[in-house]
């Protein structure tokens, strides 16, 4: 179960990073205050998914080495 959550978190973090990069590269000059809130929410979700992946990475790879 931890392995599935780890891989889902990694994939979601990757998609969030692509989405954030696309907003910053192409639409940064047109952002309103709501757009900045949307971008901040995306950054928070990215940090959350990366944190979950980092925490579970230690447990997933540790259990793989033991077995």
Secondary structure, 3 states (H helix, E strand, C coil): CHHHHHHHHHHHHHHHHHHHHHHHHHCHHHCCHHHHHHHHHHHHHHHHHHHHHHHHHHHHHHHHHHC
